[in-house]
Amino acid sequence: MALNGLDKLGEWNPQLFRELRGRLKPRNLLTAGCISLLGQLLLLVFFYSYLPHNLTNHANHPYCTGNHKGMVGTNQCLRDAAGNLILDWQRWWLEPFVCLSFIGIFALLVIGTYMLITDLAQEERCGTLNLIRLSPQSTASILVGKLLGVPVLLYLIAVLAVPLHLWAGLSAQVPLGLILNFYTVLIASCIFFYSAALLYSLTSSWLCGFQALLGSGTVFIFLRLGSSFLLRLFGGDSAGPTSWLGLFSPATAAIPFLKQSSPGFWILFLGFDGVDLGALQWFYLPLGTGLASVSFVILNYSFWTYWIWQALKRCFRNPNATALSKRQSYTLVACFQLMILGFACQKFSGNADGLRVTDWPSNHYYELLILNLLLFSGLIAALSPHRQALQDWARYRRIRVSSSKSFWNRPLVKDLLWGERSLALVAIALNLAITAAILVPWVLLWPAEANKGQALLGLVLSMNLILIYAAIAQLMLLMRTAKRVLWASGTVGIAILLPLFLSVPFIASGSIPGLWLFTAIPYLDRLSATKVFWGVLGQWSLVGLFSLQLTRQLRQAGASSTKKALLASR
């Protein structure tokens, strides 16, 4: 007997069949359909209420077709021979089209990530996630089933809204190609954010009930604010490394001008922040508009989704494994540096604030430091093994015997550079060296008037502090307490943020400028060479002290484990 559609689906992806069977029930389908259709109806009624009526004496209105008069965004109202108002229906249809676009972004990305994180957290609490791990399905099959199955009702709501969205866009004379570009980018963004949500849920079980709220809240804040905070911090320049963050917003990639074309306070409320892709360059090559910019956005999504799935494959089967291997981290850091450096290589363009050509690279330099701080904060968490793994490695290392005389072939060196369970400090240092190898030549190519020496010193200070953060995190992860991840995150967070918050108030006054030496974004304009020298020396001393403490603790852990094993064998 021929198998029906669900049976075939169950053979192709059992996890997807499990998710759909639990969610596609008549009551759920009816509820989702009503939410979508009723929401569209209310949206149309809301915008229809803003239309001027024939019975009302309107002199000016945004949807009239006469010459511009009165308030900004309003036109003179004209009537035809029958006395009916002549309305600008193209402009009116643009309103629900843009509103539906931004509501779709919010619903799919924010609510979808919340649903995925909540589902995995519930599976973890109930113990069913371990059963899924033991199933013969591949990791990719299980996780794809989660991505497609958990938000299936949300997909249904979105699909039911597509006809109205298309009709509104075409009625507003929005090109069909632009609408299809938006759909393509939105699908790619869903894959990226949903994959990141799965990884976040697998690696943040220590947050307990705050996982979903924190994860989806972070997505909403990112989409709502984008890189605007950093852009304002560095003079409001939209062409720089932080504009790379705008590539992760579907609103920026697909419909940047529609947000500006639609008047009304509700657009400002719903609209997500972004950057103008048409004004951006990557290694001095313009990204352009239309298909060219969309292709670059899709490639960016695809590249980082690939790396997220590398971490997913490691963490799903073995929750105690590090999110990335050290070998993978070296490639990831090199690719990241090239990506953000490309956005730092922009042709100079002045602005209303009178930005000088010598300030242009220094603004981008500080943006690069911030992005690298975010990268290495995640990298420290992804590479640092926990107490049990380090104990096993320390015990294993003590009983290994090597006859190699070459430094690079010694087991200890190989473990520190490539090993899965060894300390992450050497790997972090090598990743910092890769970063320096890419950024230093760029600094040396600055204009002759720019302060290259100060930038290079700032880079050294920033990298030293990142090493200190990595050592602090590794020491915290060696603690015996079950909350060591929370201790590590809190301690490193305080070490990063506290000096920065204490330093900002002293920029204008010039008092205690030495506080900047303890931040990963050093501001050296008011610091003498002597203070910088002592700052570097102090940082190296801290790195050395933390390394000695780590070595001592690992020796104790390895010795005690070996002694226990020997006593147990007698």
Secondary structure, DSSP 8 states (H G I E B T S, - for coil): ----HHHHHHHH-HHHHHHHHHH--HHHHHHHHHHHHHHHHHHHHHHHTTS--TTS--SEETTB-S-B-SSTT-EE--B-TTS-B-B-HHHHHHHHHHHHHHHHHIIIIIIHHHHHHHHHHHHHHHTHHHHHHTSSS-HHHHHHHHHHHTTHHHHHHHHHHHHHHHHHHHHTT--HHHHHHHHHHHHHHHHHHHHHHHHHHHH-GGGGGGHHHHHHHHHHHHHHHTTHHHHHHTTT-SSSGGGGGGGG-HHHHH-HHHHHHS-SHHHHHH------GGG-EETTEE--STHHHHHHHHHHHHHHHHHHHHHHHHHHH-TTS-SS-HHHHHHHHHHHHHHHHHHH-------TT---TTHHHHHHHHHHHHHHHHHHHHHHHHH---HHHHHHHHHHHHT------SSTTSHHHHHHHH-SSS-SHHHHHHHHHHHHHHHHHHHHTS-TTS-HHHHHHHHHHHHHHHHHHHHHHHHHHTSSSTTHHHHHHHHHHHHHHHHHHHHTTHHHH--SGGGGGGSSS---TT--HHHHHHHHHHHHHHHHHHHHHHHHHHHHHHHHHHHHHHHHH-
